[in-house]
Amino acid sequence: DQQVKQNSPSLSVQEGRISILNCDYTNSMFDYFLWYKKYPAEGPTFLISISSIKDKNEDGRFTVFLNKSAKHLSLHIVPSQPGDSAVYFCAARSNFGNEKLTFGTGTRLTIIP
Amino acid sequence: DVKVTQSSRYLVKRTGEKVFLECVQDMDHENMFWYRQDPGLGLRLIYYSFDVKDINKGEISDGYSVSRQAQAKFSLSLESAIPNQTALYFCATRELGQQTYEQYFGPGTRLTVT
């Protein structure tokens, strides 16, 4: 049972435009959400996160939006740059007493120059 | 910066061979994790440890074992490797109490079982 879903395996966006990556979850016990970025031959690196008590968190070109009623979060990158080409994973943490993260399947973002 | 080191970047093993993957971190983080990544399946948790005396199974622990030799070391073993264990393996760490729940990942080990 995939509790965190990224339904788009890949996305291509023109340089300078907005990239929107989506993530849906099913577990209502998730209370913290993270986005990771992964380049080939490297481990995932943390990008941005959001607590379930907020609906938006912004860090430079990156903004994460959380819609709890829809159990949906999205990552906006604007403007998109070639260095943003990578695989993006969303992850969620349950408040049920442990520190594990549940990861989505990933979306490969390609920025077209 | 946290540094997470994995003992091998690439490994090729035959079916039935033993595999040992070592992970070392330089920040003495309490929490350590082993994940595997497969195409289309994302990152799945194999085992995790919250301190030296604590080991817990993740969602796909069958066929794997771990040991936490020290606060900084967490090793993953495959006693008898099989081809469907061919995957990319990542070790990760987290500082207990860190409010962002961020985990720091190693560079990964690409294991091929023939």
Interface residues (C-beta under 8 A of the other chain):
Chain A: V4 Q6 P9 Y32 L34 A41 E42 G43 P44 T45 F46 S49 F89 A91 R93 E99 K100 L101 T102 F103 G104 T105 G106
Chain B: V4 N31 F33 Y35 G40 L41 G42 L43 R44 L45 Y48 F50 G58 F90 A92 R94 L96 T100 Y101 E102 Q103 Y104 F105 G106 P107 G108
